[in-house]
Amino acid sequence: VDGTMKNIYTYVRVEAKTTNRRLFPSSGYEFSSEAGVVFNRKATINIYDGEGNTADISELINGKPEFYRFTLNYSRFRSINKKLVFLYTAQVGLSINSQGFIFDNFYMGGIQQLYDRQMVFPGLNEGQITTSSLTSLLAGLQYNFTGSLFLTGKTNTALYNFSTVTKGYDEDEVKWINGFSLGLGYNLGVLPMEFNAMYSPEIGAIYPHIKIGFIF
């Protein structure tokens, strides 16, 4: 695939954060929500096959009506004792009246959010699944071995791909996936590190994930 796409995106976004520290928090919450409309889309897109043939698929975008996008992300951290923290996250991403084109979709996967429209899902690599809709729940435990050394286990489940051009929820299209991760992290302050192993039974593969430094 090769080409360009332009559109106008008007949105309202709300954020709140009360966590007690940036990494490996033990209390507080993080919340963000966004609602917007995408319109005036124009594209020049070509696809290529293995034999070098080219096809123009710009009509998938050009002239199509506006679509609406909604996202919500809420994470909470609660200390069980001085060493152990229970954490959970709820996510929702929904595109209404979208044609499901890959550049309009959400991207599932990863341990931390690296780019816009990424929906974090331990068990998958970043962007491994693209979808026009999803809702997910995550729960985990974070254990502080000593000093700045942490062990974090997470499990999450998601329903995705349930919205279509004509329906906000289509039970014939919905898919389900689960994921797990186990990570060892060290908070070095200026250069924190975390090493994770991820697995999804629906994919049937184990993936490594390395996180170093801060996301700005």
Disulfide bonds with the S-S distance in Angstrom:
none
